[in-house]
Every structure is written in structure tokens, then in C-alpha cells.
């Protein structure tokens, strides 16, 4: 089973380039363009890694990271 990576970035070109590169290397990649989308994705399933932009349009990436760290089932996910 492929490792699942959540990539969060509001720049479409960066998001797509990162998704393609990771998928080519065999990872299952989910993307999100906002902090809210990222949190919704995290509620649907636990990724093995989160690649997180710090400057998102709706909330800082640090807030998303804080939410990850304070959720017991996600607290140990690498960000």
C-alpha cells in the first residue's frame, strides 16, 4: 500500500508540480489549497506526511499545524 501524503499550498502550479513528483515516486497524494480543505482532508483520513505551506488564504499554516498537533489521532503525523 502506497504511503499517503497531503500537500497543502494555495499556488496551483506548486501544488500540481509537487503532486506529480510525489505520485511519480509512488506516493498516494491528496491536495488542498486552503487550511479548511486541509483540515477536512485530515478528518477523512490520516496521512503519513503533511507538506504544509505557511501562507494560506484562509488561515496561517501554523494554525493548521497546531490543529494537527492538538488532535490525538494526528499528533504524531510528520509535518
N, CA, C and O atoms as CSV, one atom per row, in Angstrom:
chain,resi,resn,atom,element,x,y,z
A,1,UNK,N,N,0.835,-1.187,0.000
A,1,UNK,CA,C,0.000,0.000,0.000
A,1,UNK,C,C,0.881,1.253,0.000
A,1,UNK,O,O,1.824,1.355,0.786
A,2,UNK,N,N,0.574,2.190,-0.872
A,2,UNK,CA,C,1.368,3.410,-1.007
A,2,UNK,C,C,1.161,4.325,0.199
A,2,UNK,O,O,0.068,4.401,0.759
A,3,UNK,N,N,2.211,5.002,0.578
A,3,UNK,CA,C,2.128,5.998,1.645
A,3,UNK,C,C,1.303,7.175,1.139
A,3,UNK,O,O,1.398,7.560,-0.027
A,4,UNK,N,N,0.490,7.742,2.032
A,4,UNK,CA,C,-0.399,8.855,1.664
A,4,UNK,C,C,0.208,10.165,2.151
A,4,UNK,O,O,0.583,10.297,3.316
A,5,UNK,N,N,0.296,11.130,1.241
A,5,UNK,CA,C,0.839,12.451,1.555
A,5,UNK,C,C,-0.210,13.502,1.234
A,5,UNK,O,O,-0.812,13.491,0.160
A,6,UNK,N,N,-0.419,14.407,2.175
A,6,UNK,CA,C,-1.299,15.556,1.963
A,6,UNK,C,C,-0.421,16.764,1.685
A,6,UNK,O,O,0.421,17.127,2.507
A,7,UNK,N,N,-0.615,17.386,0.530
A,7,UNK,CA,C,0.134,18.579,0.142
A,7,UNK,C,C,-0.824,19.764,0.189
A,7,UNK,O,O,-1.880,19.750,-0.443
A,8,UNK,N,N,-0.440,20.792,0.950
A,8,UNK,CA,C,-1.302,21.965,1.135
A,8,UNK,C,C,-0.554,23.204,0.651
A,8,UNK,O,O,0.475,23.579,1.212
A,9,UNK,N,N,-1.083,23.833,-0.398
A,9,UNK,CA,C,-0.480,25.050,-0.941
A,9,UNK,C,C,-1.529,25.767,-1.774
A,9,UNK,O,O,-2.313,25.122,-2.470
A,10,UNK,N,N,-1.553,27.087,-1.712
A,10,UNK,CA,C,-2.543,27.852,-2.473
A,10,UNK,C,C,-2.067,28.236,-3.868
A,10,UNK,O,O,-2.832,28.824,-4.632
A,11,UNK,N,N,-0.842,27.923,-4.213
A,11,UNK,CA,C,-0.316,28.199,-5.553
A,11,UNK,C,C,-0.545,26.977,-6.435
A,11,UNK,O,O,0.107,25.952,-6.234
A,12,UNK,N,N,-1.451,27.058,-7.405
A,12,UNK,CA,C,-1.792,25.887,-8.223
A,12,UNK,C,C,-0.599,25.226,-8.906
A,12,UNK,O,O,-0.534,23.999,-8.971
A,13,UNK,N,N,0.344,26.014,-9.415
A,13,UNK,CA,C,1.498,25.438,-10.107
A,13,UNK,C,C,2.374,24.637,-9.148
A,13,UNK,O,O,2.823,23.541,-9.487
A,14,UNK,N,N,2.618,25.171,-7.966
A,14,UNK,CA,C,3.430,24.470,-6.965
A,14,UNK,C,C,2.710,23.204,-6.517
A,14,UNK,O,O,3.321,22.143,-6.385
A,15,UNK,N,N,1.417,23.325,-6.288
A,15,UNK,CA,C,0.612,22.192,-5.844
A,15,UNK,C,C,0.671,21.056,-6.869
A,15,UNK,O,O,0.886,19.900,-6.504
A,16,UNK,N,N,0.485,21.379,-8.127
A,16,UNK,CA,C,0.478,20.362,-9.180
A,16,UNK,C,C,1.865,19.765,-9.398
A,16,UNK,O,O,1.986,18.551,-9.564
A,17,UNK,N,N,2.897,20.573,-9.402
A,17,UNK,CA,C,4.261,20.067,-9.581
A,17,UNK,C,C,4.637,19.121,-8.436
A,17,UNK,O,O,5.221,18.062,-8.668
A,18,UNK,N,N,4.306,19.499,-7.225
A,18,UNK,CA,C,4.605,18.648,-6.065
A,18,UNK,C,C,3.806,17.355,-6.139
A,18,UNK,O,O,4.343,16.278,-5.882
A,19,UNK,N,N,2.517,17.455,-6.490
A,19,UNK,CA,C,1.676,16.265,-6.611
A,19,UNK,C,C,2.234,15.299,-7.657
A,19,UNK,O,O,2.346,14.098,-7.409
A,20,UNK,N,N,2.578,15.832,-8.816
A,20,UNK,CA,C,3.103,14.986,-9.896
A,20,UNK,C,C,4.421,14.313,-9.499
A,20,UNK,O,O,4.615,13.126,-9.762
A,21,UNK,N,N,5.305,15.050,-8.881
A,21,UNK,CA,C,6.604,14.499,-8.480
A,21,UNK,C,C,6.437,13.374,-7.464
A,21,UNK,O,O,7.073,12.326,-7.580
A,22,UNK,N,N,5.585,13.593,-6.472
A,22,UNK,CA,C,5.375,12.566,-5.448
A,22,UNK,C,C,4.636,11.351,-6.012
A,22,UNK,O,O,4.968,10.213,-5.678
A,23,UNK,N,N,3.646,11.586,-6.858
A,23,UNK,CA,C,2.895,10.479,-7.465
A,23,UNK,C,C,3.816,9.642,-8.355
A,23,UNK,O,O,3.716,8.415,-8.375
A,24,UNK,N,N,4.700,10.297,-9.078
A,24,UNK,CA,C,5.654,9.585,-9.943
A,24,UNK,C,C,6.555,8.668,-9.117
A,24,UNK,O,O,6.999,7.623,-9.595
A,25,UNK,N,N,6.820,9.072,-7.871
A,25,UNK,CA,C,7.654,8.258,-6.978
A,25,UNK,C,C,6.848,7.211,-6.218
A,25,UNK,O,O,7.390,6.524,-5.352
A,26,UNK,N,N,5.556,7.081,-6.532
A,26,UNK,CA,C,4.761,6.007,-5.972
A,26,UNK,C,C,3.907,6.354,-4.765
A,26,UNK,O,O,3.308,5.467,-4.156
A,27,UNK,N,N,3.843,7.629,-4.411
A,27,UNK,CA,C,3.024,8.036,-3.264
A,27,UNK,C,C,1.595,8.311,-3.691
A,27,UNK,O,O,1.344,8.736,-4.819
A,28,UNK,N,N,0.663,8.067,-2.785
A,28,UNK,CA,C,-0.714,8.484,-2.972
A,28,UNK,C,C,-0.783,9.925,-2.478
A,28,UNK,O,O,-0.471,10.192,-1.318
A,29,UNK,N,N,-1.180,10.843,-3.328
A,29,UNK,CA,C,-1.124,12.265,-2.990
A,29,UNK,C,C,-2.523,12.867,-3.006
A,29,UNK,O,O,-3.276,12.712,-3.968
A,30,UNK,N,N,-2.848,13.554,-1.926
A,30,UNK,CA,C,-4.070,14.348,-1.871
A,30,UNK,C,C,-3.623,15.800,-1.736
A,30,UNK,O,O,-2.615,16.088,-1.091
A,31,UNK,N,N,-4.373,16.708,-2.345
A,31,UNK,CA,C,-4.002,18.118,-2.296
A,31,UNK,C,C,-5.115,18.951,-1.680
A,31,UNK,O,O,-6.289,18.581,-1.697
A,32,UNK,N,N,-4.701,20.090,-1.136
A,32,UNK,CA,C,-5.634,21.064,-0.579
A,32,UNK,C,C,-5.049,22.450,-0.836
A,32,UNK,O,O,-3.839,22.651,-0.734
A,33,UNK,N,N,-5.928,23.411,-1.172
A,33,UNK,CA,C,-5.476,24.767,-1.476
A,33,UNK,C,C,-5.715,25.740,-0.332
A,33,UNK,O,O,-5.265,26.884,-0.385
A,34,UNK,N,N,-6.419,25.293,0.698
A,34,UNK,CA,C,-6.698,26.163,1.851
A,34,UNK,C,C,-6.525,25.361,3.138
A,34,UNK,O,O,-6.470,24.131,3.126
A,35,UNK,N,N,-6.443,26.085,4.235
A,35,UNK,CA,C,-6.375,25.418,5.528
A,35,UNK,C,C,-7.632,24.631,5.828
A,35,UNK,O,O,-7.555,23.533,6.379
A,36,UNK,N,N,-8.786,25.169,5.478
A,36,UNK,CA,C,-10.045,24.465,5.707
A,36,UNK,C,C,-10.116,23.166,4.910
A,36,UNK,O,O,-10.580,22.146,5.419
A,37,UNK,N,N,-9.653,23.204,3.650
A,37,UNK,CA,C,-9.620,21.987,2.835
A,37,UNK,C,C,-8.677,20.959,3.453
A,37,UNK,O,O,-8.974,19.764,3.464
A,38,UNK,N,N,-7.547,21.424,3.964
A,38,UNK,CA,C,-6.581,20.519,4.591
A,38,UNK,C,C,-7.189,19.848,5.817
A,38,UNK,O,O,-7.051,18.638,5.997
A,39,UNK,N,N,-7.859,20.626,6.659
A,39,UNK,CA,C,-8.467,20.059,7.862
A,39,UNK,C,C,-9.575,19.076,7.508
A,39,UNK,O,O,-9.738,18.059,8.182
A,40,UNK,N,N,-10.335,19.368,6.462
A,40,UNK,CA,C,-11.371,18.434,6.008
A,40,UNK,C,C,-10.738,17.129,5.526
A,40,UNK,O,O,-11.245,16.047,5.820
A,41,UNK,N,N,-9.646,17.229,4.797
A,41,UNK,CA,C,-8.941,16.045,4.328
A,41,UNK,C,C,-8.421,15.222,5.498
A,41,UNK,O,O,-8.490,13.993,5.482
A,42,UNK,N,N,-7.906,15.895,6.499
A,42,UNK,CA,C,-7.387,15.202,7.677
A,42,UNK,C,C,-8.500,14.487,8.437
A,42,UNK,O,O,-8.261,13.436,9.032
A,43,UNK,N,N,-9.700,15.034,8.428
A,43,UNK,CA,C,-10.834,14.368,9.079
A,43,UNK,C,C,-11.249,13.106,8.321
A,43,UNK,O,O,-11.750,12.154,8.919
A,44,UNK,N,N,-11.038,13.102,7.008
A,44,UNK,CA,C,-11.399,11.935,6.189
A,44,UNK,C,C,-10.423,10.778,6.364
A,44,UNK,O,O,-10.803,9.616,6.217
A,45,UNK,N,N,-9.184,11.085,6.673
A,45,UNK,CA,C,-8.195,10.020,6.817
A,45,UNK,C,C,-6.835,10.556,7.196
A,45,UNK,O,O,-6.464,11.671,6.829
A,46,UNK,N,N,-6.099,9.750,7.932
A,46,UNK,CA,C,-4.790,10.139,8.454
A,46,UNK,C,C,-3.720,9.924,7.383
A,46,UNK,O,O,-3.542,8.805,6.902
A,47,UNK,N,N,-3.008,10.990,7.009
A,47,UNK,CA,C,-1.913,10.819,6.052
A,47,UNK,C,C,-0.647,10.354,6.767
A,47,UNK,O,O,-0.564,10.386,7.995
A,48,UNK,N,N,0.325,9.926,5.987
A,48,UNK,CA,C,1.627,9.553,6.540
A,48,UNK,C,C,2.537,10.770,6.663
A,48,UNK,O,O,3.515,10.747,7.410
A,49,UNK,N,N,2.213,11.839,5.924
A,49,UNK,CA,C,3.016,13.064,5.924
A,49,UNK,C,C,2.143,14.214,5.442
A,49,UNK,O,O,1.282,14.028,4.582
A,50,UNK,N,N,2.366,15.406,5.999
A,50,UNK,CA,C,1.711,16.626,5.515
A,50,UNK,C,C,2.801,17.596,5.072
A,50,UNK,O,O,3.695,17.932,5.848
A,51,UNK,N,N,2.723,18.040,3.830
A,51,UNK,CA,C,3.600,19.091,3.319
A,51,UNK,C,C,2.748,20.350,3.326
A,51,UNK,O,O,1.779,20.452,2.573
A,52,UNK,N,N,3.106,21.308,4.174
A,52,UNK,CA,C,2.215,22.415,4.504
A,52,UNK,C,C,2.849,23.775,4.236
A,52,UNK,O,O,3.903,24.099,4.784
A,53,UNK,N,N,2.201,24.562,3.395
A,53,UNK,CA,C,2.592,25.948,3.146
A,53,UNK,C,C,2.217,26.776,4.381
A,53,UNK,O,O,1.185,26.522,5.003
A,54,UNK,N,N,3.023,27.736,4.729
A,54,UNK,CA,C,2.722,28.570,5.897
A,54,UNK,C,C,1.778,29.719,5.589
A,54,UNK,O,O,1.077,30.200,6.479
A,55,UNK,N,N,1.751,30.164,4.336
A,55,UNK,CA,C,0.906,31.304,3.975
A,55,UNK,C,C,-0.249,30.819,3.107
A,55,UNK,O,O,-0.100,30.651,1.896
A,56,UNK,N,N,-1.394,30.598,3.732
A,56,UNK,CA,C,-2.595,30.143,3.037
A,56,UNK,C,C,-3.622,31.267,3.035
A,56,UNK,O,O,-3.543,32.164,3.875
A,57,UNK,N,N,-4.576,31.244,2.123
A,57,UNK,CA,C,-5.511,32.369,2.002
A,57,UNK,C,C,-6.506,32.501,3.165
A,57,UNK,O,O,-6.971,33.605,3.449
A,58,UNK,N,N,-6.832,31.412,3.827
A,58,UNK,CA,C,-7.870,31.489,4.858
A,58,UNK,C,C,-7.348,31.446,6.290
A,58,UNK,O,O,-8.012,31.941,7.201
A,59,UNK,N,N,-6.181,30.868,6.501
A,59,UNK,CA,C,-5.589,30.797,7.835
A,59,UNK,C,C,-4.117,30.449,7.688
A,59,UNK,O,O,-3.728,29.804,6.715
A,60,UNK,N,N,-3.303,30.866,8.632
A,60,UNK,CA,C,-1.874,30.535,8.531
A,60,UNK,C,C,-1.645,29.028,8.654
A,60,UNK,O,O,-2.373,28.327,9.357
A,61,UNK,N,N,-0.630,28.555,7.961
A,61,UNK,CA,C,-0.268,27.148,8.073
A,61,UNK,C,C,0.074,26.757,9.496
A,61,UNK,O,O,-0.106,25.600,9.878
A,62,UNK,N,N,0.568,27.705,10.293
A,62,UNK,CA,C,0.866,27.400,11.693
A,62,UNK,C,C,-0.402,27.029,12.458
A,62,UNK,O,O,-0.348,26.200,13.367
A,63,UNK,N,N,-1.541,27.627,12.107
A,63,UNK,CA,C,-2.811,27.251,12.739
A,63,UNK,C,C,-3.221,25.833,12.347
A,63,UNK,O,O,-3.717,25.073,13.178
A,64,UNK,N,N,-3.014,25.486,11.094
A,64,UNK,CA,C,-3.317,24.130,10.641
A,64,UNK,C,C,-2.420,23.135,11.381
A,64,UNK,O,O,-2.886,22.097,11.850
A,65,UNK,N,N,-1.151,23.460,11.479
A,65,UNK,CA,C,-0.206,22.596,12.188
A,65,UNK,C,C,-0.616,22.454,13.656
A,65,UNK,O,O,-0.562,21.355,14.208
A,66,UNK,N,N,-1.017,23.535,14.280
A,66,UNK,CA,C,-1.461,23.499,15.675
A,66,UNK,C,C,-2.674,22.571,15.826
A,66,UNK,O,O,-2.764,21.812,16.791
A,67,UNK,N,N,-3.598,22.636,14.872
A,67,UNK,CA,C,-4.767,21.750,14.897
A,67,UNK,C,C,-4.350,20.286,14.774
A,67,UNK,O,O,-4.909,19.416,15.442
A,68,UNK,N,N,-3.370,20.024,13.923
A,68,UNK,CA,C,-2.862,18.656,13.769
A,68,UNK,C,C,-2.260,18.177,15.082
A,68,UNK,O,O,-2.547,17.070,15.537
A,69,UNK,N,N,-1.433,19.005,15.683
A,69,UNK,CA,C,-0.725,18.623,16.913
A,69,UNK,C,C,-1.653,18.444,18.111
A,69,UNK,O,O,-1.333,17.690,19.030
A,70,UNK,N,N,-2.788,19.121,18.115
A,70,UNK,CA,C,-3.705,19.015,19.250
A,70,UNK,C,C,-4.806,17.974,19.036
A,70,UNK,O,O,-5.668,17.799,19.896
A,71,UNK,N,N,-4.781,17.290,17.907
A,71,UNK,CA,C,-5.726,16.206,17.640
A,71,UNK,C,C,-5.004,14.888,17.939
A,71,UNK,O,O,-4.075,14.520,17.220
A,72,UNK,N,N,-5.417,14.179,18.985
A,72,UNK,CA,C,-4.656,12.998,19.419
A,72,UNK,C,C,-4.328,11.995,18.314
A,72,UNK,O,O,-3.207,11.488,18.267
A,73,UNK,N,N,-5.275,11.696,17.429
A,73,UNK,CA,C,-5.012,10.700,16.395
A,73,UNK,C,C,-4.112,11.211,15.271
A,73,UNK,O,O,-3.680,10.428,14.425
A,74,UNK,N,N,-3.824,12.514,15.252
A,74,UNK,CA,C,-2.951,13.097,14.224
A,74,UNK,C,C,-1.659,13.662,14.786
A,74,UNK,O,O,-0.765,14.033,14.025
A,75,UNK,N,N,-1.546,13.734,16.101
A,75,UNK,CA,C,-0.442,14.459,16.745
A,75,UNK,C,C,0.945,14.010,16.311
A,75,UNK,O,O,1.884,14.805,16.332
A,76,UNK,N,N,1.086,12.752,15.919
A,76,UNK,CA,C,2.416,12.260,15.556
A,76,UNK,C,C,2.666,12.240,14.041
A,76,UNK,O,O,3.687,11.718,13.594
A,77,UNK,N,N,1.748,12.802,13.254
A,77,UNK,CA,C,1.945,12.868,11.800
A,77,UNK,C,C,3.059,13.881,11.507
A,77,UNK,O,O,2.985,15.016,11.979
A,78,UNK,N,N,4.068,13.505,10.755
A,78,UNK,CA,C,5.117,14.468,10.397
A,78,UNK,C,C,4.551,15.595,9.522
A,78,UNK,O,O,3.773,15.357,8.598
A,79,UNK,N,N,4.963,16.817,9.841
A,79,UNK,CA,C,4.542,17.988,9.058
A,79,UNK,C,C,5.801,18.675,8.574
A,79,UNK,O,O,5.724,19.694,7.889
